[in-house]
Structure formats: structure tokens, C-alpha cells
Amino acid sequence: MERVAVAGTVKMASASLISSSDECDSVINDSFVGQSNPSSATPVVADKESNCVLHGPTNPMVTPLLTDMYQFTMAYAYWKAGKHLDRAVFDLLHRKNPFGGEYTVFAGLEECLRFAAKFHFKETEINYLRTLMPARCEEGFFVYLKSLDCSDVEIYAIPEGSVVFPRIPFIRVEGPLLVVQLLETTFLNLVNYASLVATNASRYRHVAGKSKCLLEFGLRRAQGPDGGISASKYCYIGGFDGTSNVDAGRRFGIPVRGTHSHAFVSSFMSFDEIREKALPSKDGSCICDDFLGLVLHWRCRLQAVESLRGIFSETNDSELAAFISYALSFPTEFQALVDTYDVRRSGVPNFCAVALALSELGYKALGIRLDSGDLAYLSIEARKMFRVLEEEFGVPGFGNFIITASNDITEGTLDALNKQGHEIDAFGIGTHLVTCYTQPALGCVYKLVEIKDQPRMKLSEEIEKVTIPCKKQCFRLYGNEGYALVDLMSGEDEPVPQVGERILCRHPISESKRAFVVPQKVERLYKCYMPGNSDVPQETLPTLEQVRKRCQQQLAAMRPDHMRGLNPTPYKVSVTSKLYDFIHSLWLSEAPVGELQ
């Protein structure tokens, strides 16, 4: 191996730098240090004949005690009244879409199934319940709890990652009244935030466009460890390409990415702190003994470029020392945070000097990150500088470095950047994404709709809180252009809607809102994920990648006017004529009749 001691004298036959394409895949693969294999986190569940068992919840804090106290007071009252084994049906649904939009991404199903599959009380948990319940509670109740599990519970659900709408249940739970009642709070906890943040992520993706790389950077601002882990998983489902969260990468196989912070840059004060200055060429044919000298040589050449005169003269040496040190550690993944001191006058020129030195040794620098200032303007100026230098020094691809932006980016920020015009390839988004800053909760509910084969209905003066009774089927009807037109609920004993059939779809409450639909495609929404003691075939759980892909496909199947951020068109949720008549008949029979005097 040849050793080269004089800076600036290394000659390489091929020194082209990385060129970022419009496809986000190249950005996520090349832009950040970190590797993860999405296929390594495949959930295991199979049909009833299989020996495969679904593992317990990801979070060990998810136990039967992660619930509200009134669940146990009701459970005791059910048991005391002899109702604990009555066959009940509950619907888990939401009443209003979040963020002022007209759709929701359903997430959290797998964690609900994990919880139900391993549902049982430990002796220590039962002992604690004894201290909470009144002393008059009979011991037989606690003995019963000790033997309780979900072996006779059936769970039907819309596949995770689906686009869902108000009134359509995400999950239908059937089983003995006491145990399915005890699932309520935990299921709501596992679905509410998961669906909320997945929806938020999908909205960011919609505004950013398909070509931009979106990275979730929210761990440090998330509401606790579980909030951070959950956000990483469900933002990935919602359309983000990677996360900074290392543990989420380990658990779920999400691509992990990261570079360095301002602390790294400001920790260097002079070139004297660069102890090891040698860097082998990428092909190993030679070694540059003085990489620092090579970088300084290139900085001098940058200062002599006529078209860059007036932009910078001298750059910050401590920043350059940090960049050199980082490049020596990661010569194949060099990406610099360039706004510690001054983006145009120091950060970008220092990055370019290091990138050109790396190029001379055969390496391909990746790009820069902007974390403050006018992101649109700075990205455009940085791109101009890259292109000037590509032409000046004849380095192919230098003008196409990846530019990443962070700094409290919101959905509105992305929209404003699009309108202004910018040169940003990737976004690191944290606080407003994972905290769902504009809407902190989704508001799912878990309602009894049938018991002992008898339909039950909750009435309310608030129309949106009126529940739709009985065990139901749900279908999505598609039109001529391939877009979803309407979601249709029917009674369990009604025939399945057929392609080409003229179907009257009615609003569940309003008598005048109705329309005929002739579907070109009919999708049955519910699948059985836990058959209990029934003979219904069990659906195999998809991998995280499959859930993410389904989310993308579902969003693509929605009409653009349903997806727009400003004044979206409401999506239609309907019932069949038979179910409509049944709802209103039951409503009249259950509602008390007033008397005027």
C-alpha cells in the first residue's frame, strides 16, 4: 500500500460523490449512520392447529391491572349477579376523526391481541385487588379471577394499518361478559395513541410527498419511554422511513438513523484535538497521512473560487476540526450539522472542504443537516454552492448532496416550505409529531352492543354518541375509478353486498341522507384474529412492513378530496335499509316517552 504524506497529492481514478435521487429509498439508505433489518421483527401467530403462540405485550407494564377501578367493581357485580358468563359483544370505535381531517389510520391491534393472548392474573395482582375491594367481597370472586383468561374470547377487527372512519368499529370483541369488560380500558389505551400518532404521521407524509425522506426524531420529547417506543413504531406504519430511536429499531426492525449534535461540534476547540490524522483511501491502495492538511488544502481552493467570493473568507476552525474528526470516524457516512455557527459562511464551506478531501480518497460524503434559520432559503443557497463546486472542480454528483432539515417542523411548516420552494431532501421531525401537539387524544370508545343475543343501544341527546346496536358486518364499497365510496354496515345475518348490485346506503341517523351505490369492488373489512372456541379460521398477523404497506395502499385508495388538509370532504359511513329500520325501531322502544301536563 502506497503512503501519501503531502496533502492534496492523492490522485484517484474515480472520485464521484453520492448523488441523491428523488426516491426516498436512496435517502434513507444513504443519509444516516445506522442499520436495521425490518424483517427481523416479525410477529408470530398462526392458525389454531399451529403450535405458534403470540407473545405478550411489548411493554411489560401492560397487565390486567392496567385498567380503571370501575372495571373491577363492575366485574364483581357481574359475578355476584351471575351474569359473568353471559355472552356479550363490544365494539371499539371512534366518533370523530383527528386533526380536523376526514380519516384515521387504525393502529395498535397487534398489542391488543398480545395482551388478550396472555391475559391472566398473577397471585400478587389478586392479593393487591383484595386490598382495594371492600372487605365484604366474597373470596369466590378472587378464586374466579385467578382462573380467568381469554380462551373463550373472539376478536374480529379491521386489519391494522387500515384507513377507518367514525362509527365503524375497529375491533369487535365477543365473549363472557366479565372478561370482555375487563379488556376495555387496556384496549382503549393501546389503540387510542397508536391510531392518533399513525394518523399524524400519515398527514405529514401526505404534505411532504412521496419523494421526501421522513425521519422520526421524537424520543426526547415523547411522553415517557412507552410514548417514545410507541411513536417510533406507529409513525413508521403511518409513512415515516426511519427513527432515531435505537431501542425501537431493535424491537421492531425499523431503520435507525442519526449523525451528530451541536454538542459534538462545539466540543472541539482547535485542530490540535485531532490526534489521528491518517485515513486510508476507500479502495485501500494508499494512505493519506495528513487528512487535516488535505482538508485545509481544499478549503484554500474553495476560498479562491471566484463565484464564492463574498460568501465566506475564513470559516470556524473548531467547527472544521469537528467535521474532520467525524469524517475520520465515518468516512463512508459523513454528514454534517452545519448551523452551529453560521450556515453559509462556515458550516457549508467547511462541509465542502471535508467532502472534497474525502472525494480525493474515493469516499462519498452524504450531505448536511440544517437545524435552524430559514430552512427554505438556506437549503437553496447550500444547493447553489454544491452545484458551483461540482462545476468548478468537476466532481460528479457534488451538486446532489442530501440536505436534511429539522427544527420543530410541523405539518404547516412542510406546507409552507412547499409553497416557498426549497431544496430539502429529508426531514427529521420530533416534538409536534410524537406529541400530536394539535390534538392530544383520539377519543375511542368501547360500547356494549349485544348481550345474550339481544341487541343493546346507548341513547344520548348528543347524536354522535348514539351507538349502533347488535353484531355487525362491515364492508367498503369502491367505485369506477378505484376509490373507496362508502363504508356500509349490515346485520350479521344479511347477505354480503355484491359487485354490480344496486345498494341503498342510508345514514345511520338522518332519514333524508341516503344514496344508491353500484360497487365495482366490495371489501369485507373484518377478519378473525382470535377465534376463541369457535370454528372460524384465524387470520395470521402481518409483519410490520406489511402493515406499513397496507397503510400506504389504503391511503392511495382514498379520493384526494377526503385527504386534503383544508376543508376535506367527509367520507360516507352508511347502514343497510334493514339495519336502519332496526336501529330506529329499537331506539323508539328504548327511549322513554315524555308526558306534558
Summary of the structure (lengths in Angstrom):
residues: 597
radius of gyration: 29.5
end to end distance: 105.6
largest distance: 106.6
contacts: 2005
relative contact order: 0.16
helix: 39%
strand: 16%
